[in-house]
Amino acid sequence: MKKRVSLVVFLILVSLVFTSCGTLFTKGGSDYRSGVSAYEKKEYVSSLRYLNQALAVNPEFVEAAQMYPAVFSEGTSYYKTQIANNAAKQDRQAADIVFHSYTQLQALHELARASGRSGLMVEDFTSKLDEARLKSGDLWFSYAKSLEEKGDRESLKQAVAAYETARSRNPNLENIDATITQLIKDATVTVAVAAYGPSDAGFSRKALADVTNVLGSDRFIEVIQEEDFTPGPDSMVGPLDIAIMTGMGRGWDYVLEVYASTNFEEISKESPVRLPYDNPLFSGVKRTIGYQNKTYITYRLFSIKQGVKVVAEDRITTIDGPYEYDFSYVNAEGVRELNLGGTGKKNLRFVTSRTDDITTNTTISALRMDYERIPIPAQVVDPTDQTQWIAYFKDQYYDFQDFARNENGRELFYAIEVVHHEPSDTYFMIGPDLDTAIQRSKINSAIMNALSYTARTLVKAEQENKRSGYQNAGEIAAKGVKDFL
């Protein structure tokens, strides 16, 4: 008979493969396919429930009607076999299998009874289910008792879970609630938090809240909600000593020390370079502005119940950065009074080239373009006024990394109007004419100074932001010691 049922179901499943597209839009088809999927995973109760739903909305659903008795019969046979194989055993795992199997049998047969379908041999397993439940509860209770008698903390924690399982099987076990409550109390350890280091007054409070949030999810750990172990002005001891002495006097188990600090390193350096980088000709300077931030977090867990000793510790260092903005420039060698192109004598700042005139001219063009490509926005009325450029960049950038990403690596002539071509003793103007060269020199200088100022301002803002980088120290420390506790 069993082989015949399996064959029927096999044929139904094969049929499903070829008809699934056909049932895709059939009323009740979705529940039917879910029922088949549950059946394949031996989830017979779920399978029957889905088939009930499919037939409720579509009583003429032939595939669901054919599959219904097969699932019912195979599920009944499966759970009865599980019971037969484990009923005689006297251990809690076997008792749980029997209890689970009767639970599933009862649900399976109640679904079949409620469906009103004919030809199903429906049974009532209520008394057998109660017997299995009580037997499982008794075996779990005995196991919990043996764990409790061991007395160590880990065994007590396991005993609580075992007693709770026993209670779920039989809530009427004598004094079960009181026993569990007392064991939880006996297995719970107390942890005080001594957090210090940063000047931020809220750090110890934040660290305590984070430790509580992480460790408080464990019902066997109580975080002492006393946040301030700050010594008085004339005290000869620190916060850790005060926490340990307080804890020993009050019978606490542990003190978790959390120390944090940050070191914000501002970067400001210059190095000699040859410019432009693609075709080096002029001596220049590369200026770099930026920062990196180091965070140091140290934690130690002290056991203070029987003497004071460190039982867990770690030191974490994180480096954020370095983040850098750089620009390179050719500085003037000096000033000469020159009369170029009959424009009158003017004091012009210069730099010298000793290569051929074609190379000189090409290099000048390459070096001027980086800054001349910067568009002059409408809000910069006078492009030679660096304060207007500063206001513009302030509106453009709120984040140093974004600023560096967009403005990094520029090259320019800084405060230079002409290049002295030494071989021919002539002068190249850095622009199409002298007036433009003078104007462009002022504009470039204003832009460079504004960018440099903006970079330093953003670095200062980052320094203020990074003061909170150590604020997760309590969370890190709590996660570090959680497994130990």
C-alpha positions in Angstrom: 0.0 0.0 0.0 2.8 2.4 0.9 4.5 1.8 -2.4 1.3 2.5 -4.2 0.9 5.8 -2.4 4.5 6.8 -3.2 3.9 5.9 -6.9 0.7 8.0 -7.0 2.6 11.0 -5.5 5.5 10.4 -7.8 3.1 10.6 -10.8 1.5 13.7 -9.4 4.9 15.4 -9.1 5.9 14.4 -12.6 2.6 15.8 -13.8 3.4 19.0 -12.0 6.7 19.4 -13.9 4.7 19.3 -17.2 1.6 21.2 -16.0 3.2 24.0 -13.8 2.9 26.5 -16.6 -0.7 25.4 -17.1 -1.5 25.9 -13.4 0.3 29.2 -13.2 -2.9 31.1 -13.8 -5.2 28.4 -12.4 -7.3 29.6 -9.4 -5.6 28.1 -6.3 -2.5 27.2 -8.4 -0.1 29.1 -6.1 -1.2 27.3 -3.0 -1.1 24.0 -4.9 2.5 24.5 -5.9 3.5 25.6 -2.3 1.8 22.4 -1.1 3.9 20.3 -3.5 7.1 22.1 -2.4 6.3 21.5 1.3 5.6 17.8 0.6 9.0 17.4 -1.0 10.5 18.7 2.2 8.4 16.2 4.3 6.5 19.2 5.8 3.2 17.3 5.6 1.1 19.6 7.8 2.1 22.6 5.8 1.5 20.7 2.6 -2.0 19.7 3.6 -2.8 23.3 4.8 -1.8 24.6 1.3 -3.9 22.0 -0.4 -6.9 22.9 1.8 -6.5 26.5 0.7 -6.2 25.6 -3.0 -9.4 23.4 -2.8 -11.2 26.0 -0.8 -10.9 28.6 -3.6 -11.2 26.0 -6.4 -13.1 22.8 -5.4 -12.7 21.4 -8.9 -8.8 21.5 -8.7 -8.2 17.9 -9.8 -4.4 17.8 -9.1 -4.9 19.1 -5.5 -7.7 16.7 -4.9 -5.6 13.8 -6.1 -2.6 14.8 -4.0 -4.6 15.4 -0.8 -5.0 11.7 0.4 -1.5 10.8 -0.7 0.0 13.6 1.5 -2.2 12.6 4.4 -1.4 8.9 4.2 2.3 9.4 3.7 2.6 12.0 6.5 0.7 9.7 8.9 3.0 6.8 8.1 6.1 8.9 8.4 5.3 10.3 11.9 4.1 6.9 13.2 7.4 5.4 12.1 9.3 8.1 14.0 7.3 7.3 17.1 7.8 3.6 16.8 11.6 4.1 16.4 11.9 6.3 19.5 9.1 5.5 22.0 11.0 2.9 23.9 14.1 5.1 24.5 14.5 6.9 27.8 16.4 10.0 26.7 15.1 13.5 26.2 16.1 13.7 22.5 14.1 10.6 21.6 11.2 11.9 23.8 11.3 15.2 21.9 11.0 13.3 18.6 8.0 11.4 19.9 6.4 14.6 21.2 7.0 16.4 17.9 5.7 13.5 15.9 2.5 13.3 17.9 2.1 17.1 17.6 2.4 16.9 13.8 0.1 13.8 13.7 -2.6 15.7 15.7 -2.3 18.7 13.4 -2.4 16.6 10.3 -5.5 14.7 11.3 -7.3 17.8 12.6 -6.8 19.5 9.2 -8.1 16.3 7.4 -11.1 16.2 9.8 -11.9 19.9 9.2 -11.7 19.5 5.5 -14.6 17.0 5.5 -13.0 15.0 2.7 -14.2 11.3 2.6 -12.0 8.2 2.5 -9.5 9.5 5.1 -8.8 7.4 8.2 -8.8 10.3 10.7 -7.6 9.5 14.3 -7.5 11.5 17.6 -4.0 11.6 19.2 -4.9 13.9 22.1 -4.1 11.4 24.9 -1.0 10.1 23.3 0.2 13.7 22.7 -0.3 14.6 26.4 1.6 11.5 27.5 4.5 12.3 25.1 4.5 15.9 26.3 4.7 15.0 30.0 7.4 12.4 29.4 9.5 14.9 27.5 9.0 17.4 30.3 10.0 14.9 33.0 13.2 13.9 31.1 14.2 17.6 30.6 13.5 18.3 34.3 15.8 15.5 35.3 18.5 16.7 33.0 18.2 20.3 34.3 18.5 19.0 37.9 21.7 17.2 37.1 23.1 20.4 35.6 22.1 22.4 38.6 23.8 20.0 40.9 27.2 20.6 39.1 27.1 24.2 40.5 29.4 25.9 38.1 28.1 29.0 36.3 28.1 27.5 32.8 26.1 24.5 34.0 23.6 26.8 35.8 23.0 28.7 32.6 22.4 25.4 30.7 20.2 24.3 33.6 18.0 27.4 33.1 17.5 26.6 29.5 16.7 22.9 30.3 14.2 23.9 33.0 12.5 26.3 30.6 12.1 23.5 28.1 10.7 21.3 30.8 8.2 24.1 31.7 7.1 24.5 28.1 6.2 20.8 28.2 4.6 20.8 31.6 3.9 24.3 33.2 2.6 22.5 36.4 6.0 21.2 37.5 6.4 22.0 41.2 8.1 25.4 41.9 9.4 25.5 38.4 9.1 29.4 38.1 10.8 30.0 41.4 13.6 27.6 40.5 14.3 29.3 37.2 14.3 32.7 38.7 16.8 31.7 41.4 19.1 30.0 38.9 19.1 33.1 36.7 20.1 35.1 39.7 22.8 32.6 40.7 24.3 32.5 37.2 24.3 36.3 36.6 27.5 38.3 36.9 27.8 42.0 37.5 30.0 44.3 35.4 30.9 47.9 36.2 32.3 50.2 33.5 35.1 52.6 34.1 35.5 54.6 30.9 37.8 57.6 30.6 40.4 59.2 28.4 38.8 61.9 26.1 38.1 65.3 27.4 34.5 65.0 26.2 32.4 64.9 29.4 29.8 62.6 27.8 32.2 59.8 26.9 31.8 57.8 30.0 28.0 58.0 29.7 28.1 57.0 26.1 30.5 54.1 26.8 28.2 52.8 29.6 25.2 53.0 27.3 27.0 51.1 24.6 28.2 48.4 27.0 24.7 48.0 28.4 23.3 47.8 24.9 25.7 45.0 23.9 25.9 43.0 27.1 22.3 43.8 28.3 20.9 41.4 25.7 22.4 38.5 27.8 20.1 37.8 30.7 23.1 36.4 32.7 25.0 39.7 32.7 24.0 42.8 34.7 25.7 46.0 33.8 26.0 48.3 36.8 24.4 51.6 35.9 26.9 53.7 37.8 28.7 55.8 35.2 30.9 58.2 37.1 34.0 57.0 38.9 35.8 60.3 38.4 38.2 61.0 41.3 38.0 64.2 43.3 40.5 67.0 42.8 42.7 65.8 45.7 42.4 62.1 44.9 45.6 60.0 44.6 43.8 57.3 42.6 42.2 57.2 39.1 38.8 56.1 37.9 39.8 52.4 37.5 41.0 52.2 41.1 37.8 53.8 42.3 35.6 51.4 40.3 37.5 48.4 41.6 37.4 49.5 45.2 33.7 50.3 44.9 33.0 47.0 43.2 34.8 44.9 45.8 32.9 46.7 48.5 29.5 46.0 46.9 30.2 42.4 45.8 30.4 43.1 42.0 32.1 40.5 39.8 33.9 42.5 37.1 35.1 45.9 36.2 35.5 46.7 32.5 38.0 49.5 31.9 37.6 51.4 28.6 40.2 53.9 27.6 40.1 55.9 24.3 42.0 58.7 22.7 42.6 60.3 19.3 45.5 61.9 17.7 44.7 64.2 14.8 47.7 64.8 12.7 47.5 67.9 10.4 49.6 67.5 7.2 51.4 70.6 5.9 54.6 70.1 3.9 56.5 71.3 0.9 58.9 69.4 -1.4 61.0 70.5 -4.4 59.7 69.4 -7.8 60.3 70.1 -11.5 57.4 71.4 -13.4 55.3 70.7 -15.4 55.4 67.0 -14.4 54.9 65.8 -18.0 57.8 67.9 -19.4 59.9 69.2 -16.4 61.6 72.5 -17.1 61.2 74.9 -14.2 62.1 74.4 -10.5 59.0 74.4 -8.3 57.5 73.5 -5.0 54.8 70.9 -4.3 52.6 72.0 -1.4 50.6 69.3 0.5 47.8 70.0 3.0 45.7 67.3 4.7 45.3 65.2 7.7 45.2 61.7 9.2 43.4 60.7 12.4 44.6 57.9 14.7 42.2 56.4 17.3 43.4 54.3 20.2 41.0 52.1 22.1 42.1 49.9 25.0 40.0 47.7 27.2 40.7 45.4 30.1 38.2 43.2 32.0 39.1 42.8 35.7 37.8 40.0 37.8 37.5 41.4 41.3 35.6 38.6 43.2 38.6 36.8 44.5 41.5 39.2 44.2 42.0 41.5 41.2 43.3 40.1 37.9 42.9 40.9 34.2 41.0 38.1 32.5 40.5 39.7 29.0 42.1 42.7 27.2 42.9 44.2 23.8 44.3 47.3 22.2 42.9 48.6 18.9 44.5 51.3 16.8 42.8 52.6 13.7 44.2 55.1 11.2 41.8 57.2 9.1 43.7 58.6 6.2 46.0 60.2 5.2 43.8 62.5 3.1 45.8 65.0 1.1 45.3 68.0 -1.2 48.3 69.1 -3.2 49.2 71.8 -5.7 52.5 72.6 -7.4 53.8 76.0 -8.4 56.8 77.8 -9.9 57.8 80.8 -7.8 59.4 84.0 -9.2 63.2 84.2 -9.1 63.0 88.0 -8.8 61.7 91.3 -10.2 63.0 93.3 -13.2 62.0 96.6 -14.6 61.2 95.9 -18.2 59.8 97.7 -21.2 58.2 95.0 -23.3 56.6 95.8 -26.7 56.7 99.5 -26.0 54.2 99.3 -23.2 56.4 101.3 -20.8 58.6 100.3 -17.9 57.0 97.9 -15.5 58.3 95.8 -12.6 57.7 92.3 -13.7 58.3 89.1 -11.9 60.2 86.5 -13.9 61.6 83.0 -14.0 64.5 81.8 -16.3 64.5 79.2 -19.0 67.8 77.9 -20.5 66.3 75.5 -23.1 65.4 76.3 -26.7 62.6 78.8 -27.4 60.1 76.3 -28.9 60.4 74.0 -25.8 60.1 77.0 -23.6 57.0 78.3 -25.3 55.3 74.9 -25.3 56.1 74.3 -21.6 54.8 77.8 -20.7 51.5 77.0 -22.5 51.2 73.7 -20.7 51.9 75.1 -17.3 49.5 78.1 -17.5 46.5 76.1 -18.7 45.7 74.2 -15.4 44.5 77.3 -13.7 43.2 79.1 -16.8 40.8 76.3 -17.3 39.1 77.1 -14.0 35.9 79.0 -14.9 35.2 82.3 -13.2 31.8 81.9 -11.6 29.2 84.7 -11.6 29.5 85.3 -7.8 33.2 86.1 -8.2 32.9 89.7 -9.5 36.6 90.5 -9.2 38.6 87.4 -10.0 41.7 88.9 -8.5 40.1 89.2 -5.1 40.9 86.0 -3.2 38.2 86.7 -0.5 35.6 86.3 -3.3 37.1 83.0 -4.3 37.2 81.9 -0.7 33.5 82.6 -0.4 32.9 80.7 -3.6 34.8 77.6 -2.5 33.2 77.7 0.9 29.8 77.3 -0.8 31.1 74.6 -3.1 32.7 72.3 -0.5 31.7 71.0 3.0 34.0 67.9 3.0 37.8 67.9 2.7 37.9 64.6 0.8 35.4 65.9 -1.8 37.5 69.1 -2.1 40.7 67.2 -2.6 39.2 64.8 -5.1 38.1 67.7 -7.3 40.9 70.2 -6.9 44.0 68.0 -6.4 47.2 68.1 -8.4 47.0 71.6 -10.1 50.1 73.3 -11.4 50.7 77.0 -12.0 53.0 80.0 -12.3 52.6 81.8 -9.0 53.0 85.6 -9.2 55.0 85.5 -12.4 54.3 87.6 -15.5 57.3 86.7 -17.8 59.8 84.0 -18.5 63.4 85.1 -19.3 64.7 83.0 -22.2 68.4 83.2 -21.3 69.9 81.8 -24.6 68.3 84.7 -26.6 68.0 87.2 -23.7 64.4 87.7 -24.6 61.2 87.4 -22.6 58.1 85.3 -23.1 54.9 86.8 -21.7 52.7 84.3 -19.8 49.6 85.3 -21.8 48.8 86.7 -25.3 49.9 90.2 -24.2 51.5 91.9 -21.2 48.3 93.3 -19.6 46.7 89.9 -19.9 49.8 88.2 -18.4 49.7 90.7 -15.4 46.0 90.2 -14.9 46.3 86.4 -15.2 49.1 86.3 -12.6 46.8 88.1 -10.1 43.9 85.8 -10.9 46.0 82.6 -10.5 47.5 83.9 -7.3 44.0 84.7 -5.9 42.7 81.2 -6.8 45.7 79.4 -5.4 45.6 81.3 -2.1 41.8 80.8 -1.8 42.2 77.0 -2.5 45.0 76.8 0.1 42.9 78.7 2.6 39.9 76.5 1.9 42.0 73.3 2.3 43.2 74.4 5.8 39.7 75.5 6.8 38.3 72.1 5.9 41.1 70.3 7.7 40.2 72.2 10.9 36.5 71.2 10.4 37.6 67.6 10.0 39.6 67.8 13.3 36.4 68.8 15.1 34.4 66.0 13.5 37.1 63.4 14.3 36.8 64.1 18.0 33.8 61.7 18.0 35.8 58.9 16.3 36.4 57.2 19.7 32.7 57.2 20.6 32.2 53.5 19.8 34.9 52.4 22.2 32.3 51.0 24.7 30.7 48.9 22.0 34.1 47.6 20.8 35.0 46.7 24.4 31.7 45.0 25.2 31.8 42.9 22.1 35.4 41.9 22.9 34.6 40.6 26.4 31.0 39.2 25.7 32.1 35.7 24.9 34.3 35.5 28.0 31.4 36.5 30.2 
